[in-house]
Amino acid sequence: MKQSNSSLLNYVNLLLSNDDALNTFLVDPITEAENVHGITKAERAVLRRTIAHLSNKSANGYTVARHLQSYRRSLRLLQNVLHNVGSKMVQDAIPVNEDANSAALYTFSIVYNLPKVTNGPVDFTCKTNGFVEQPQYGGPYAISTPAYTVQLSNPNPSIKDVMDAVNQRYFGYMPYTTVTIGGQLYVKSLIPFSTYEITADLSSSCYDLTNPNADYVFWFYSINGKANPYNSGKIGTSFATHILKPNQTVFWQLIAPDYEYGFQKCLPTEGNKYAMSK
């Protein structure tokens, strides 16, 4: 996969998939992050604070050395923020068409998060988050693409429209296959760079989405990094019919969006008037 021009994004990707690199950063963050991987002092400071001050769900309480996945949950939060902000910066850099005689154009972006697949197609149908996190796959965020940005004359395209435009602009960058459920299209597989197909077939009978503990991964989309259960899960709204607004960024990832990935119900805290009013 193409490396980002951002040393910070490249380093976050490494920490999310390489245990040795993450352990080395935890022991000696200045030497490893700044001298070896070339990120700035400010970036290193933000990165260190992101993963150092985090909640821990370890069964034996708070410990000095936490499980690496605990650190990686915080790294994913930082990565999501960076990708969403970065996609908007790409959109900001595109010149605005101020010719009154020309049709208006609207900007959209897509970021793909992918497990590592280096040898033949892999079928993740009926597989769990834990299966995707095996070392050979590196987890659902092992590879994160740059924000692929297109301009369309339609201010309200579907996600499918934007994906097709991205494939056209970037020469078939991310071909995909679909499955029809209830007359609606859903993503069945992605084929990064037309190489190895990564499949999760929602039409399988194992996807009993009334079971909150099923934990079977599927191709899950979110808008501007915000998960919405009414348009992304329960099978949810088809990517072929979900309508976007100008300047939105679509994020794709192969996960079961359970509590391990931050999509759990947030309970109101006493004294939080906004939460209690909801």
Buried (B, 14 or more C-beta within 10 A) or exposed (E): BEEBEBBBBBBBBBBBBBEEBBBBBBEEBEEBBBEEBEBEEEBBBBBBEBBEEBEEEEEEEEEEEBEBEBBBBBBBBBBBEBBBEBBBEBBEEEEEEEEEEEEEBBBBBBBBBBBBBEEEEBEBBBBBBEBBBEEEBBBBBBBBBBBBBBBBEBEEBBBBBBBBBBBEEBEEBBBBEBBEBEEBBBBBBBBBEEEBBBBBBBEEEEBEBEEEEBBBBBBBBBBBBEBBEEBBBEBBBBBBEBBBEBBBBBBBBBBBBBEBBEBEEEEEEEEEEEEEEE
